[in-house]
Amino acid sequence: LREALMSKAFWILAFGHGSSVLLTSTMMIHLILALKAQGLPLGQAATVWGITMGIGGLAKLIGGFVGDHVSKRVAACAFGCLQAVGVAFAGFADTLFLALTFAVVFGLGYGARAPITHAMRGEYFAGKSFGKIMGISAVPMTLCSMIAPIAAGVFYDRSGNYMTAFILIAVTGFAGSLIFLLAKKPVPPSMMQTRMAD
């Protein structure tokens, strides 16, 4: 656990994953209200979120396949950025067609990213302390998932629309996804000492 906490990769993964979680939590809480405010009937808005989650579920299969065939760092970055683009798109979705486009873009990014980030943690930190490592890495993720929806609500209360909030949160999520590219697999200090001894 101590070695994991001292590695850059641990914190990069924690905050990279957190940047994706803030996108998801914001959409979970605000998307239906946003689509309703932008002109969609409540029933359609709710259906769009259901479709989004359905696409996300199927996309997990895609993410697992892609993660086994390309660099997981690149794949996590790409799907996280796609998820962020979906959030920005949600601020403009004032027709059912645009809302369904959001569902495809966000759902694919959200679903495909999830298995890749979990697989990266497994590859980087597998061992007897993996449960503790997962638990501690969830702290920044939880903070992000709490703060972003509150911020979106504040922006809506002040401006009367979600566009500004969704764009700012999307930019944050996009930037956070880029740091996945820096998450190189750490070399445990014990292995480094062995190499130096050789």
C-alpha positions as CSV (number, residue, x, y, z in Angstrom):
1,L,0.0,0.0,0.0
2,R,2.8,2.4,0.9
3,E,4.6,1.8,-2.4
4,A,1.4,2.4,-4.3
5,L,0.7,5.7,-2.5
6,M,4.2,6.8,-3.3
7,S,3.8,6.2,-7.0
8,K,2.8,8.8,-9.5
9,A,0.6,6.3,-11.4
10,F,-1.6,5.8,-8.3
11,W,-2.6,9.5,-8.1
12,I,-2.8,9.9,-11.9
13,L,-5.3,7.0,-12.1
14,A,-7.2,8.3,-9.0
15,F,-7.7,11.8,-10.4
16,G,-8.1,10.6,-14.0
17,H,-10.9,8.2,-12.9
18,G,-12.3,11.0,-10.7
19,S,-12.5,13.3,-13.7
20,S,-14.6,10.7,-15.5
21,V,-16.8,10.0,-12.4
22,L,-17.6,13.7,-12.1
23,L,-19.0,13.6,-15.6
24,T,-21.2,10.6,-14.8
25,S,-22.5,11.9,-11.5
26,T,-23.4,15.2,-13.1
27,M,-25.4,13.5,-15.9
28,M,-27.1,11.2,-13.4
29,I,-28.5,14.0,-11.4
30,H,-29.0,16.8,-14.0
31,L,-29.4,15.4,-17.5
32,I,-33.2,14.7,-17.3
33,L,-33.8,18.1,-15.8
34,A,-31.6,19.7,-18.4
35,L,-33.3,18.0,-21.4
36,K,-36.7,19.0,-19.9
37,A,-35.5,22.6,-19.5
38,Q,-34.3,22.5,-23.1
39,G,-37.7,21.5,-24.5
40,L,-38.0,17.8,-24.3
41,P,-41.0,16.2,-22.6
42,L,-40.1,14.6,-19.3
43,G,-40.9,11.1,-20.6
44,Q,-38.5,11.5,-23.5
45,A,-35.8,13.0,-21.3
46,A,-36.0,10.0,-18.9
47,T,-36.0,7.5,-21.8
48,V,-32.8,9.1,-23.2
49,W,-31.0,8.5,-19.9
50,G,-32.2,4.9,-19.9
51,I,-30.9,4.5,-23.5
52,T,-27.6,6.1,-22.4
53,M,-27.1,3.6,-19.6
54,G,-28.0,0.7,-22.0
55,I,-25.4,1.9,-24.5
56,G,-22.9,2.2,-21.6
57,G,-23.5,-1.4,-20.6
58,L,-22.9,-2.7,-24.1
59,A,-19.9,-0.4,-24.5
60,K,-18.2,-2.1,-21.5
61,L,-17.7,-5.1,-23.9
62,I,-16.1,-2.8,-26.4
63,G,-13.8,-1.2,-23.8
64,G,-12.7,-4.6,-22.6
65,F,-11.8,-5.7,-26.1
66,V,-10.0,-2.5,-27.0
67,G,-8.1,-2.4,-23.7
68,D,-6.7,-5.9,-24.5
69,H,-5.5,-4.8,-28.0
70,V,-4.1,-1.3,-27.6
71,S,-2.4,0.7,-24.9
72,K,-4.8,1.0,-21.9
73,R,-3.5,4.5,-21.2
74,V,-4.4,5.7,-24.7
75,A,-7.8,3.9,-24.6
76,A,-8.7,5.3,-21.2
77,C,-7.8,8.8,-22.4
78,A,-9.8,8.4,-25.7
79,F,-13.0,7.1,-24.1
80,G,-12.8,9.6,-21.2
81,C,-12.5,12.5,-23.7
82,L,-15.4,11.0,-25.7
83,Q,-17.5,11.0,-22.5
84,A,-16.5,14.6,-21.8
85,V,-17.6,15.6,-25.4
86,G,-21.0,14.0,-24.6
87,V,-21.4,16.2,-21.5
88,A,-20.7,19.3,-23.5
89,F,-23.2,18.1,-26.2
90,A,-25.9,17.7,-23.5
91,G,-25.9,21.5,-23.0
92,F,-27.1,21.9,-26.6
93,A,-29.5,19.0,-26.9
94,D,-32.9,20.6,-27.5
95,T,-34.4,18.0,-29.8
96,L,-34.8,14.2,-29.4
97,F,-32.3,13.6,-32.2
98,L,-29.6,15.6,-30.5
99,A,-30.5,14.0,-27.1
100,L,-30.1,10.5,-28.7
101,T,-26.8,11.7,-30.2
102,F,-25.7,12.6,-26.7
103,A,-26.8,9.1,-25.5
104,V,-24.5,7.4,-28.1
105,V,-21.5,9.6,-27.5
106,F,-21.6,9.7,-23.7
107,G,-22.8,6.1,-23.4
108,L,-19.9,4.8,-25.5
109,G,-17.3,6.9,-23.6
110,Y,-18.7,6.1,-20.2
111,G,-19.1,2.4,-20.7
112,A,-15.9,1.6,-22.6
113,R,-13.7,3.6,-20.2
114,A,-14.8,1.8,-17.0
115,P,-13.3,-1.7,-17.6
116,I,-10.1,-0.2,-18.8
117,T,-9.4,1.9,-15.7
118,H,-10.2,-1.0,-13.5
119,A,-7.9,-3.2,-15.5
120,M,-5.1,-0.7,-15.2
121,R,-5.3,-0.7,-11.5
122,G,-5.3,-4.5,-11.5
123,E,-2.1,-4.6,-13.7
124,Y,-0.4,-1.8,-11.8
125,F,-1.2,-2.7,-8.2
126,A,-2.3,-6.3,-7.9
127,G,-1.3,-7.9,-4.6
128,K,-2.4,-8.5,-1.1
129,S,-3.2,-4.7,-0.6
130,F,-5.3,-4.3,-3.7
131,G,-8.5,-3.9,-1.8
132,K,-7.0,-1.1,0.3
133,I,-5.5,0.5,-2.8
134,M,-8.9,0.5,-4.5
135,G,-10.6,2.0,-1.4
136,I,-8.1,4.8,-1.0
137,S,-8.2,5.6,-4.7
138,A,-12.0,6.0,-4.4
139,V,-11.6,9.0,-2.2
140,P,-10.8,11.6,-4.9
141,M,-13.4,9.9,-7.1
142,T,-16.0,10.4,-4.4
143,L,-15.1,14.0,-3.9
144,C,-15.4,14.7,-7.6
145,S,-18.7,12.9,-7.8
146,M,-20.0,15.1,-5.0
147,I,-18.7,18.5,-6.1
148,A,-19.5,18.5,-9.8
149,P,-23.3,18.1,-9.5
150,I,-23.5,20.8,-6.8
151,A,-21.5,23.1,-9.0
152,A,-23.8,22.4,-12.0
153,G,-26.8,23.2,-9.8
154,V,-25.3,26.5,-8.7
155,F,-24.6,27.5,-12.3
156,Y,-28.1,26.6,-13.3
157,D,-29.6,28.7,-10.4
158,R,-27.6,31.7,-11.4
159,S,-27.9,31.5,-15.2
160,G,-31.2,29.7,-15.8
161,N,-29.6,27.1,-18.1
162,Y,-27.2,24.2,-18.0
163,M,-25.0,25.1,-21.0
164,T,-22.2,26.9,-19.1
165,A,-22.1,24.3,-16.3
166,F,-22.0,21.4,-18.7
167,I,-19.3,23.0,-20.8
168,L,-17.1,23.8,-17.8
169,I,-17.5,20.3,-16.4
170,A,-16.8,18.8,-19.8
171,V,-13.6,20.8,-20.1
172,T,-12.6,19.6,-16.6
173,G,-13.3,16.0,-17.5
174,F,-11.6,16.3,-20.8
175,A,-8.4,17.7,-19.2
176,G,-8.6,15.0,-16.5
177,S,-8.8,12.3,-19.1
178,L,-5.7,13.5,-20.8
179,I,-3.6,12.7,-17.7
180,F,-4.3,9.0,-18.3
181,L,-1.5,9.2,-20.9
182,L,1.0,9.9,-18.1
183,A,0.0,6.8,-16.1
184,K,2.9,4.5,-16.8
185,K,3.1,1.3,-14.9
186,P,5.1,1.8,-11.7
187,V,8.2,-0.2,-10.9
188,P,8.1,-1.2,-7.2
189,P,11.1,0.1,-5.2
190,S,12.0,-3.5,-4.3
191,M,12.4,-4.3,-8.0
192,M,14.4,-1.1,-8.6
193,Q,16.9,-2.1,-5.8
194,T,17.2,-5.6,-7.4
195,R,18.0,-4.0,-10.8
196,M,20.6,-1.7,-9.2
197,A,22.2,-4.6,-7.5
198,D,22.5,-6.5,-10.8
